């Protein structure tokens, strides 16, 4: 159960950073 939660947290963090990087590139 805990491992599943950890995986979801990592996945959310990864998607968040990905979106931020995409927005930054588009801004540039």
TINUKOL-893138 format. One record per atom (N, C-alpha, C, O): residue number from 1; residue in one letter; atom name; y, z, x. Coordinates in nm, 3 decimals, m for minus. Example, Ala and Ser with C-alpha at 12.3 -4.5 7.8 and 13.67 -1.06 7.14 Angstrom:
<pts>
<pt 1 A N <m0.569 0.780 1.319>> <pt 1 A CA <m0.450 0.780 1.230>> <pt 1 A C <m0.330 0.780 1.320>> <pt 1 A O <m0.332 0.846 1.424>> <pt 2 S N <m0.225 0.708 1.285>> <pt 2 S CA <m0.106 0.714 1.367>> <pt 2 S C <0.003 0.787 1.290>> <pt 2 S O <0.114 0.804 1.341>> 
</pts>
This chain:
<pts>
<pt 1 X N <m0.120 0.000 0.084>> <pt 1 X CA <0.000 0.000 0.000>> <pt 1 X C <0.125 0.000 0.087>> <pt 1 X O <0.217 m0.078 0.065>> <pt 2 X N <0.127 0.087 0.185>> <pt 2 X CA <0.244 0.097 0.273>> <pt 2 X C <0.263 m0.030 0.355>> <pt 2 X O <0.375 m0.075 0.376>> <pt 3 X N <0.152 m0.088 0.399>> <pt 3 X CA <0.161 m0.211 0.478>> <pt 3 X C <0.219 m0.324 0.395>> <pt 3 X O <0.295 m0.407 0.445>> <pt 4 X N <0.182 m0.327 0.268>> <pt 4 X CA <0.234 m0.431 0.179>> <pt 4 X C <0.385 m0.415 0.164>> <pt 4 X O <0.459 m0.514 0.165>> <pt 5 X N <0.429 m0.292 0.151>> <pt 5 X CA <0.573 m0.265 0.137>> <pt 5 X C <0.646 m0.307 0.264>> <pt 5 X O <0.755 m0.364 0.258>> <pt 6 X N <0.587 m0.277 0.378>> <pt 6 X CA <0.646 m0.313 0.507>> <pt 6 X C <0.658 m0.464 0.522>> <pt 6 X O <0.758 m0.514 0.571>> <pt 7 X N <0.554 m0.536 0.479>> <pt 7 X CA <0.556 m0.682 0.487>> <pt 7 X C <0.667 m0.739 0.398>> <pt 7 X O <0.737 m0.831 0.438>> <pt 8 X N <0.681 m0.683 0.280>> <pt 8 X CA <0.785 m0.731 0.189>> <pt 8 X C <0.923 m0.704 0.247>> <pt 8 X O <1.013 m0.787 0.235>> <pt 9 X N <0.938 m0.589 0.311>> <pt 9 X CA <1.066 m0.554 0.372>> <pt 9 X C <1.100 m0.652 0.483>> <pt 9 X O <1.213 m0.699 0.492>> <pt 10 X N <1.003 m0.684 0.567>> <pt 10 X CA <1.023 m0.779 0.676>> <pt 10 X C <1.056 m0.917 0.621>> <pt 10 X O <1.142 m0.988 0.673>> <pt 11 X N <0.987 m0.954 0.514>> <pt 11 X CA <1.010 m1.085 0.454>> <pt 11 X C <1.152 m1.094 0.398>> <pt 11 X O <1.220 m1.196 0.414>> <pt 12 X N <1.196 m0.989 0.333>> <pt 12 X CA <1.333 m0.986 0.278>> <pt 12 X C <1.436 m0.993 0.390>> <pt 12 X O <1.534 m1.066 0.380>> <pt 13 X N <1.412 m0.918 0.495>> <pt 13 X CA <1.504 m0.917 0.608>> <pt 13 X C <1.511 m1.056 0.673>> <pt 13 X O <1.618 m1.102 0.712>> <pt 14 X N <1.396 m1.119 0.685>> <pt 14 X CA <1.389 m1.252 0.745>> <pt 14 X C <1.465 m1.354 0.661>> <pt 14 X O <1.541 m1.435 0.714>> <pt 15 X N <1.444 m1.351 0.530>> <pt 15 X CA <1.514 m1.445 0.440>> <pt 15 X C <1.664 m1.418 0.441>> <pt 15 X O <1.744 m1.511 0.435>> <pt 16 X N <1.701 m1.291 0.448>> <pt 16 X CA <1.843 m1.257 0.449>> <pt 16 X C <1.911 m1.312 0.574>> <pt 16 X O <2.017 m1.373 0.565>> <pt 17 X N <1.850 m1.292 0.689>> <pt 17 X CA <1.908 m1.342 0.815>> <pt 17 X C <1.910 m1.495 0.816>> <pt 17 X O <2.002 m1.556 0.870>> <pt 18 X N <1.808 m1.554 0.756>> <pt 18 X CA <1.802 m1.699 0.749>> <pt 18 X C <1.917 m1.754 0.666>> <pt 18 X O <1.984 m1.850 0.704>> <pt 19 X N <1.940 m1.691 0.552>> <pt 19 X CA <2.050 m1.734 0.465>> <pt 19 X C <2.184 m1.714 0.535>> <pt 19 X O <2.273 m1.799 0.526>> <pt 20 X N <2.199 m1.603 0.604>> <pt 20 X CA <2.323 m1.575 0.676>> <pt 20 X C <2.346 m1.679 0.786>> <pt 20 X O <2.459 m1.727 0.803>> <pt 21 X N <2.243 m1.714 0.858>> <pt 21 X CA <2.256 m1.814 0.965>> <pt 21 X C <2.291 m1.950 0.906>> <pt 21 X O <2.372 m2.024 0.963>> <pt 22 X N <2.232 m1.985 0.793>> <pt 22 X CA <2.260 m2.113 0.728>> <pt 22 X C <2.406 m2.116 0.682>> <pt 22 X O <2.475 m2.216 0.701>> <pt 23 X N <2.452 m2.008 0.623>> <pt 23 X CA <2.590 m2.002 0.576>> <pt 23 X C <2.687 m2.008 0.694>> <pt 23 X O <2.794 m2.068 0.685>> <pt 24 X N <2.649 m1.945 0.804>> <pt 24 X CA <2.734 m1.947 0.923>> <pt 24 X C <2.744 m2.088 0.980>> <pt 24 X O <2.852 m2.133 1.019>> <pt 25 X N <2.631 m2.157 0.984>> <pt 25 X CA <2.631 m2.294 1.036>> <pt 25 X C <2.713 m2.386 0.947>> <pt 25 X O <2.785 m2.473 0.996>> <pt 26 X N <2.702 m2.367 0.817>> <pt 26 X CA <2.777 m2.451 0.724>> <pt 26 X C <2.926 m2.420 0.735>> <pt 26 X O <3.011 m2.509 0.719>> <pt 27 X N <2.958 m2.293 0.763>> <pt 27 X CA <3.097 m2.254 0.779>> <pt 27 X C <3.156 m2.319 0.904>> <pt 27 X O <3.272 m2.361 0.904>> <pt 28 X N <3.077 m2.327 1.008>> <pt 28 X CA <3.123 m2.388 1.132>> <pt 28 X C <3.136 m2.540 1.113>> <pt 28 X O <3.174 m2.611 1.206>> 
</pts>
